[in-house]
């Protein structure tokens, strides 16, 4: 039997929006390499190989990705399943997207990691599904056989198998949903109640893939939560360390802006570039608030620390060098609207000759200033890289940073502000892609980029990998790029993996 075709790619399960500022990745972007469960990402575990069989009922693809390589380029004609391969990798990241795994037609998926571990998922043909012994139809604690099989091997002697089974029958289903409702402290949604009632009144086996197919592209969150709760703890802990950030071909689609008054139609969709401008404004406001807290604490303790360390063995030259470096940093922060002109002009003047007590006072002052300015350093690095890359691409216009509005577009000719909507499709793709990589990717994540060449001029395509490497060196992530364009690879042809019938 041929695998079922995937559902429409334009609708998604509410697992989390792939793009958008209010996404699950924002937690990582704020907290470095912390996982959703509060654990640190295992930076020693890097994806080294992906193999899928039976993709689209015909293809077997293997992508080798040495742990020392920062990126790999997957290249092939239309119709060989490049996007579906990325979808499967993304689906395995936490929380596992069982709906996406069900929709993609494949037989087995195997992912190998640098620590020697291996995760496999098997989706057998419906007629080959194993059926457990039938229980009485009146048994309220029956469970349905699953049509997915997970296998975790390693690191070391670890071997865990799991086939998700749904609680069926009034008692089991009610208990499962009571646990979910208690854990979330929220009432069940309409879809969750429908799912609960469906399982409570089931008198026959309910296969997982069939249930997912019934719900289409948007199964209720309760189904995902049920399966995640039933997963073995060690496997769940392992999967939380697989952190993936997907950038798909619909990256310019923004969020719908709801009206304040009920019953009225939604306003037009917010453009992605506008959404990201607002996101940057929020980030700058957060940085300013954090800097204010740090400054207040240092100012409060400054007199006491000065009295406790009245003498300091430091040269006048060291003081002047540190002072000049901080002034340069203030200038850079002023360029991105994090330091006002009056703050830069209020900096103390260094006397030509210094007494011992002056050196002590100045050195303590400079140490405090360095700690205050350090709160801005990460944002400064990312914003500077954003301006560097984007402004090198745009013609007759450039980005300026504004703490109130995030970023704005300014004409090179007369300095007049331009509408973000005036950007061409290619310019929007460039800005959105670079911004998302700089600000929304968690430290150490695996980034999946589908068709980065969309709307980009050939010269921009040729510079894509160079820009990607600049960003990755700052944010520290690895990337799988799927493309049709040989210009994307450029001089990196040795990093290409060709997919297609001739490559098998």
C-alpha positions as CSV (number, residue, x, y, z in Angstrom):
1,X,0.0,0.0,0.0
2,X,1.3,3.5,-0.9
3,X,1.8,5.9,2.0
4,X,-0.8,8.5,2.5
5,X,0.1,11.9,0.9
6,X,1.0,14.6,3.4
7,X,-1.6,17.2,4.3
8,X,-1.4,20.8,3.1
9,X,1.8,22.4,4.2
10,X,0.2,25.8,4.7
11,X,-1.6,24.9,8.0
12,X,0.3,23.8,11.0
13,X,-0.3,22.2,14.3
14,X,-0.2,24.6,17.2
15,X,3.0,23.0,18.4
16,X,4.6,26.4,17.8
17,X,4.9,28.8,14.9
18,X,8.1,28.2,12.9
19,X,8.5,32.0,12.6
20,X,7.2,34.7,14.8
21,X,8.5,36.4,17.9
22,X,6.1,34.7,20.3
23,X,7.5,31.2,19.6
24,X,9.0,28.5,21.7
25,X,12.5,29.5,20.5
26,X,12.2,32.8,22.3
27,X,12.9,31.0,25.5
28,X,16.2,29.8,24.2
29,X,17.1,33.1,22.7
30,X,16.6,34.7,26.1
31,X,18.3,32.0,28.1
32,X,21.2,30.8,26.0
33,X,21.5,27.1,25.8
34,X,18.7,26.2,28.3
35,X,16.1,23.6,27.1
36,X,12.4,23.9,27.7
37,X,12.8,21.7,30.8
38,X,15.4,24.0,32.3
39,X,18.3,21.7,31.5
40,X,21.4,22.7,29.6
41,X,21.8,21.6,26.0
42,X,24.3,18.9,25.5
43,X,26.7,20.7,23.2
44,X,28.7,17.5,22.9
45,X,25.9,15.8,21.0
46,X,25.9,17.0,17.4
47,X,23.9,15.5,14.5
48,X,26.2,13.6,12.3
49,X,23.9,11.6,9.9
50,X,20.3,11.5,8.8
51,X,18.9,8.6,6.8
52,X,15.3,8.2,5.6
53,X,13.9,5.3,3.7
54,X,10.6,5.1,1.8
55,X,10.3,8.9,1.5
56,X,7.4,9.6,-0.8
57,X,7.2,5.8,-1.2
58,X,10.4,5.7,-3.3
59,X,13.4,7.6,-2.0
60,X,16.2,6.6,0.3
61,X,18.3,9.6,1.3
62,X,21.4,9.7,3.5
63,X,23.0,13.0,4.6
64,X,26.3,12.9,6.4
65,X,27.1,15.9,8.6
66,X,30.5,15.6,10.3
67,X,30.5,17.1,13.8
68,X,33.3,19.4,12.9
69,X,31.4,21.0,10.0
70,X,29.3,24.0,10.7
71,X,27.0,23.5,7.7
72,X,25.9,21.0,5.0
73,X,24.1,21.8,1.8
74,X,21.4,19.4,0.5
75,X,20.9,19.9,-3.2
76,X,18.5,18.2,-5.6
77,X,15.6,18.7,-8.1
78,X,12.0,19.4,-7.2
79,X,10.1,16.4,-6.0
80,X,12.8,14.4,-4.2
81,X,11.7,15.3,-0.7
82,X,14.2,17.9,0.5
83,X,11.5,19.8,2.4
84,X,10.0,16.7,3.8
85,X,13.4,15.6,5.1
86,X,13.8,18.9,6.9
87,X,10.2,18.5,8.3
88,X,11.1,15.1,9.8
89,X,14.2,16.4,11.5
90,X,12.2,19.3,12.9
91,X,9.4,17.0,14.0
92,X,11.7,15.0,16.2
93,X,12.8,18.1,18.2
94,X,11.0,18.8,21.4
95,X,8.1,18.9,21.8
96,X,7.8,16.0,19.3
97,X,5.4,16.9,16.4
98,X,3.6,13.6,16.1
99,X,1.2,15.1,13.6
100,X,4.0,16.1,11.2
101,X,5.6,12.6,11.6
102,X,2.2,11.1,10.7
103,X,1.7,13.4,7.6
104,X,5.1,12.8,6.0
105,X,5.1,9.6,3.9
106,X,8.2,7.6,4.9
107,X,9.1,4.2,6.3
108,X,12.1,4.7,8.6
109,X,14.0,7.7,9.9
110,X,17.4,7.3,11.5
111,X,19.4,10.1,13.2
112,X,23.0,9.5,14.4
113,X,24.8,11.8,16.9
114,X,28.4,12.5,17.8
115,X,28.1,11.0,21.2
116,X,27.5,7.6,19.6
117,X,23.7,7.7,20.2
118,X,21.1,6.9,17.5
119,X,17.4,7.6,17.3
120,X,15.2,5.7,14.9
121,X,11.5,6.0,14.1
122,X,9.6,3.4,12.1
123,X,6.2,3.9,10.5
124,X,5.1,0.5,9.0
125,X,2.5,0.0,6.4
126,X,-1.0,-0.1,7.9
127,X,-1.6,-3.8,7.0
128,X,1.7,-4.8,8.7
129,X,0.8,-3.1,12.0
130,X,1.0,-5.4,15.0
131,X,-2.2,-5.9,16.9
132,X,-2.2,-6.9,20.5
133,X,-4.5,-9.4,22.0
134,X,-8.1,-8.1,22.0
135,X,-9.7,-7.4,25.3
136,X,-13.3,-7.3,26.2
137,X,-15.2,-4.4,24.6
138,X,-16.4,-3.5,28.1
139,X,-12.9,-3.2,29.5
140,X,-12.5,0.4,30.5
141,X,-8.7,0.3,30.7
142,X,-7.9,-0.9,27.2
143,X,-5.1,0.7,25.2
144,X,-4.9,0.9,21.4
145,X,-1.8,-0.3,19.5
146,X,0.3,2.4,18.0
147,X,1.6,2.6,14.4
148,X,4.8,4.4,15.3
149,X,7.9,2.9,16.8
150,X,10.7,4.8,18.5
151,X,14.1,3.3,19.3
152,X,16.9,5.1,21.2
153,X,20.3,3.4,21.3
154,X,23.2,4.8,23.2
155,X,25.1,6.5,24.4
156,X,26.7,3.5,25.9
157,X,24.5,0.5,26.7
158,X,21.2,2.5,26.6
159,X,18.5,0.9,24.5
160,X,14.9,2.2,24.8
161,X,12.0,1.2,22.7
162,X,8.6,2.9,22.7
163,X,5.4,2.6,20.8
164,X,2.9,5.3,21.8
165,X,-0.4,3.9,23.0
166,X,-3.5,6.0,23.6
167,X,-5.7,5.5,26.7
168,X,-9.0,4.2,25.6
169,X,-12.1,3.7,27.7
170,X,-14.0,5.9,30.1
171,X,-11.8,5.4,33.2
172,X,-8.3,5.6,31.5
173,X,-9.2,8.6,29.2
174,X,-10.8,10.5,32.0
175,X,-7.8,10.0,34.3
176,X,-5.4,11.0,31.6
177,X,-7.2,14.3,30.8
178,X,-7.6,15.1,34.5
179,X,-3.8,14.9,34.9
180,X,-3.4,17.2,31.9
181,X,-6.0,19.7,33.1
182,X,-4.4,19.7,36.6
183,X,-0.9,20.1,35.2
184,X,-1.8,23.0,33.0
185,X,-4.1,24.7,35.5
186,X,-6.4,25.5,32.5
187,X,-9.8,24.2,31.4
188,X,-9.8,21.9,28.4
189,X,-10.4,23.5,25.1
190,X,-13.3,22.4,22.8
191,X,-10.9,20.2,20.7
192,X,-9.5,18.7,23.8
193,X,-12.9,17.8,25.1
194,X,-13.8,16.3,21.8
195,X,-10.7,14.2,21.8
196,X,-11.3,13.1,25.4
197,X,-14.9,12.1,24.6
198,X,-13.7,10.3,21.4
199,X,-11.3,8.1,23.5
200,X,-13.7,7.7,26.4
201,X,-16.4,6.2,24.2
202,X,-14.1,4.1,22.0
203,X,-15.1,0.5,22.1
204,X,-12.6,-0.6,19.5
205,X,-8.9,-0.2,18.9
206,X,-7.8,3.4,18.0
207,X,-4.5,3.5,16.0
208,X,-2.4,6.6,16.5
209,X,-1.9,7.4,12.9
210,X,-5.6,7.0,12.1
211,X,-6.5,9.4,14.9
212,X,-4.0,11.9,13.7
213,X,-5.4,11.6,10.2
214,X,-8.9,12.2,11.5
215,X,-7.9,15.5,13.1
216,X,-6.0,16.7,10.0
217,X,-3.4,19.4,10.3
218,X,-4.3,20.7,13.7
219,X,-4.7,17.9,16.3
220,X,-5.4,19.3,19.8
221,X,-2.5,20.0,22.0
222,X,-3.8,17.5,24.4
223,X,-3.0,14.7,22.0
224,X,0.7,15.8,21.8
225,X,0.7,16.3,25.6
226,X,-0.7,12.8,26.2
227,X,1.9,11.2,24.1
228,X,4.7,13.2,25.6
229,X,3.6,12.2,29.1
230,X,3.5,8.6,28.1
231,X,7.0,8.6,26.6
232,X,9.7,7.0,28.8
233,X,11.5,9.6,30.9
234,X,14.9,8.8,29.6
235,X,13.8,9.2,26.0
236,X,12.0,12.4,26.8
237,X,15.1,13.8,28.5
238,X,17.2,12.8,25.4
239,X,14.7,14.5,23.0
240,X,14.7,17.8,24.9
241,X,18.4,18.1,23.9
242,X,17.5,18.0,20.2
243,X,16.9,21.7,19.6
244,X,15.9,22.7,16.0
245,X,15.1,26.1,14.5
246,X,13.3,25.8,11.1
247,X,13.2,28.6,8.5
248,X,10.7,27.5,5.8
249,X,9.8,28.9,2.4
250,X,6.9,30.9,3.9
251,X,9.2,33.1,6.0
252,X,7.6,36.4,4.9
253,X,4.2,35.5,6.3
254,X,3.4,37.6,9.3
255,X,0.9,37.4,12.1
256,X,-2.7,38.6,11.9
257,X,-3.3,41.6,14.1
258,X,-6.6,41.1,16.1
259,X,-9.0,44.0,16.6
260,X,-9.6,45.4,20.1
261,X,-13.4,45.2,19.6
262,X,-15.0,41.7,19.3
263,X,-17.0,41.0,16.2
264,X,-14.9,43.1,13.9
265,X,-12.8,41.7,11.1
266,X,-9.1,41.3,11.6
267,X,-6.8,44.0,10.3
268,X,-4.4,43.0,7.5
269,X,-1.6,40.6,8.3
270,X,1.4,42.3,9.9
271,X,4.4,42.1,7.5
272,X,7.2,39.9,8.8
273,X,9.7,42.8,8.6
274,X,7.3,45.0,10.6
275,X,6.9,42.2,13.2
276,X,10.6,41.8,13.5
277,X,11.0,45.6,13.9
278,X,8.6,45.5,16.8
279,X,10.5,42.5,18.2
280,X,13.8,44.4,18.2
281,X,12.1,47.4,20.0
282,X,11.0,45.0,22.7
283,X,14.5,43.5,23.0
284,X,16.1,47.0,23.3
285,X,13.6,48.0,26.0
286,X,14.5,44.8,27.9
287,X,18.2,45.5,27.6
288,X,17.7,49.1,28.9
289,X,15.7,47.8,31.8
290,X,18.4,45.3,32.7
291,X,21.1,47.9,32.4
292,X,19.2,50.2,34.7
293,X,19.0,47.5,37.4
294,X,22.7,46.8,37.1
295,X,23.6,50.5,37.2
296,X,21.5,51.1,40.3
297,X,23.1,48.2,42.1
298,X,26.6,49.3,41.3
299,X,25.9,53.0,42.1
300,X,24.4,51.9,45.5
301,X,27.5,50.0,46.5
302,X,30.1,52.3,44.9
303,X,31.0,54.3,48.0
304,X,31.5,51.2,50.2
305,X,33.6,49.5,47.6
306,X,35.8,52.6,47.2
307,X,36.4,52.7,50.9
308,X,37.2,49.0,51.1
309,X,39.8,49.4,48.3
310,X,41.4,52.8,48.7
311,X,44.7,51.9,47.0
312,X,45.1,50.5,43.5
313,X,48.3,49.6,41.7
314,X,47.4,50.7,38.2
315,X,49.2,53.0,35.7
316,X,47.8,56.1,34.3
317,X,48.3,54.6,30.8
318,X,46.0,51.6,31.7
319,X,43.4,54.0,33.0
320,X,43.5,56.1,29.8
321,X,43.3,53.0,27.6
322,X,40.3,51.7,29.4
323,X,38.7,55.1,29.4
324,X,39.2,55.4,25.6
325,X,37.9,51.9,25.0
326,X,34.7,52.7,26.9
327,X,34.1,55.9,25.0
328,X,34.4,54.0,21.8
329,X,31.9,51.4,23.1
330,X,29.5,54.3,24.1
331,X,29.8,55.6,20.5
332,X,28.8,52.2,19.1
333,X,25.9,51.9,21.5
334,X,24.8,55.4,20.6
335,X,24.6,54.3,17.0
336,X,22.1,51.6,17.9
337,X,20.1,53.9,20.2
338,X,21.1,52.3,23.5
339,X,23.1,55.3,24.8
340,X,21.8,58.9,24.4
341,X,23.9,61.8,23.4
342,X,23.6,63.4,26.8
343,X,24.9,60.2,28.4
344,X,28.0,60.3,26.1
345,X,28.6,64.0,26.9
346,X,28.3,63.5,30.7
347,X,31.3,61.2,30.9
348,X,34.0,62.5,33.3
349,X,37.2,64.0,32.1
350,X,40.5,62.3,32.9
351,X,43.0,64.8,34.4
352,X,46.4,65.1,32.8
353,X,48.2,64.1,36.0
354,X,46.7,61.8,38.6
355,X,47.2,61.4,42.3
356,X,47.1,58.0,43.9
357,X,43.6,58.6,45.3
358,X,42.4,59.8,41.8
359,X,43.7,56.5,40.3
360,X,41.8,54.5,42.9
361,X,38.6,56.5,42.3
362,X,38.9,56.4,38.5
363,X,39.8,52.7,38.4
364,X,36.7,51.7,40.5
365,X,34.6,54.0,38.3
366,X,35.9,52.5,35.1
367,X,35.3,48.9,36.4
368,X,31.7,49.8,37.2
369,X,31.2,51.5,33.9
370,X,32.5,48.4,32.1
371,X,30.1,46.2,34.0
372,X,27.2,48.5,33.1
373,X,28.1,48.6,29.4
374,X,28.7,44.9,29.3
375,X,24.9,44.3,29.7
376,X,24.6,45.7,26.1
377,X,27.5,43.7,24.5
378,X,25.6,40.7,23.2
379,X,22.8,42.9,21.6
380,X,25.4,45.3,20.2
381,X,27.2,42.4,18.5
382,X,24.0,41.0,17.0
383,X,22.7,44.4,15.9
384,X,26.0,45.4,14.4
385,X,26.1,42.1,12.4
386,X,22.5,42.8,11.2
387,X,23.4,46.3,10.0
388,X,26.7,45.1,8.4
389,X,25.1,42.4,6.3
390,X,21.8,44.1,5.4
391,X,23.3,47.5,4.6
392,X,25.9,45.8,2.4
393,X,23.1,44.4,0.3
394,X,20.6,47.2,0.1
395,X,21.0,49.9,-2.6
396,X,20.2,53.6,-2.0
397,X,18.8,52.9,1.4
398,X,20.0,51.6,4.8
399,X,18.8,50.4,8.2
400,X,18.9,52.6,11.2
401,X,18.3,51.3,14.8
402,X,15.6,53.1,16.9
403,X,14.9,52.0,20.5
404,X,11.2,53.0,20.1
405,X,10.6,51.3,16.7
406,X,13.4,48.7,16.5
407,X,14.7,49.4,13.1
408,X,13.7,51.8,10.3
409,X,14.5,52.3,6.6
410,X,16.2,55.5,5.5
411,X,17.0,56.8,2.1
412,X,20.7,57.4,1.3
413,X,19.8,60.4,-1.0
414,X,17.9,62.7,1.3
415,X,17.8,60.9,4.7
416,X,14.0,60.5,4.5
417,X,12.4,57.6,6.2
418,X,11.0,54.9,3.8
419,X,8.2,52.5,4.5
420,X,9.3,48.9,5.3
421,X,6.6,47.8,2.9
422,X,8.6,49.5,0.1
423,X,11.3,46.8,0.3
424,X,11.3,44.4,-2.6
425,X,10.6,40.7,-2.0
426,X,14.3,39.9,-2.2
427,X,15.2,42.7,0.3
428,X,12.5,41.4,2.7
429,X,13.7,37.9,2.4
430,X,17.3,39.0,3.2
431,X,16.3,41.1,6.2
432,X,13.9,38.5,7.6
433,X,16.4,35.7,7.2
434,X,19.3,37.5,8.7
435,X,17.3,38.9,11.6
436,X,15.8,35.5,12.5
437,X,19.2,33.8,12.5
438,X,20.7,36.5,14.7
439,X,17.9,36.9,17.3
440,X,15.7,33.8,17.3
441,X,18.1,30.9,17.1
442,X,19.0,29.3,20.4
443,X,22.7,28.8,21.2
444,X,23.9,25.4,19.9
445,X,20.8,24.7,17.9
446,X,20.5,22.9,14.6
447,X,19.1,25.4,12.0
448,X,17.2,24.1,9.0
449,X,16.9,26.5,6.1
450,X,14.7,25.7,3.1
451,X,15.4,27.4,-0.2
452,X,17.3,30.4,1.0
453,X,17.6,31.5,-2.6
454,X,14.0,32.6,-2.8
455,X,13.7,36.1,-4.5
456,X,17.5,36.7,-4.0
457,X,19.6,38.1,-6.9
458,X,22.4,35.7,-8.0
459,X,25.0,37.9,-6.4
460,X,23.2,37.7,-3.1
461,X,22.9,33.9,-3.4
462,X,26.7,33.7,-3.9
463,X,27.3,35.6,-0.6
464,X,24.7,33.6,1.4
465,X,27.1,31.0,2.9
466,X,29.6,33.7,3.8
467,X,26.9,35.7,5.7
468,X,25.7,32.5,7.3
469,X,29.1,31.7,8.6
470,X,29.5,35.2,10.0
471,X,26.2,34.8,11.9
472,X,27.0,31.3,13.1
473,X,30.3,32.3,14.5
474,X,28.5,34.8,16.7
475,X,25.3,32.8,17.6
476,X,27.0,29.4,17.5
477,X,24.7,27.0,15.6
478,X,25.0,24.4,12.9
479,X,22.9,24.4,9.7
480,X,21.4,22.2,7.1
481,X,20.6,24.1,3.9
482,X,18.2,22.7,1.3
483,X,18.5,24.4,-2.1
484,X,18.0,24.1,-5.8
485,X,20.6,26.8,-6.5
486,X,24.2,25.9,-7.3
487,X,25.1,29.6,-6.6
488,X,24.3,29.0,-2.9
489,X,27.0,26.4,-2.6
490,X,29.6,28.4,-4.6
491,X,33.1,27.4,-3.5
492,X,31.6,25.0,-0.9
493,X,30.7,22.3,-3.4
494,X,32.5,19.8,-1.1
495,X,29.8,20.4,1.5
496,X,27.0,19.4,-0.9
497,X,24.9,16.2,-0.6
498,X,23.0,15.5,-3.8
499,X,19.5,14.0,-3.3
500,X,17.6,12.3,-6.1
501,X,17.2,9.0,-8.0
502,X,20.7,9.2,-9.4
503,X,22.2,9.7,-5.9
504,X,20.8,6.5,-4.4
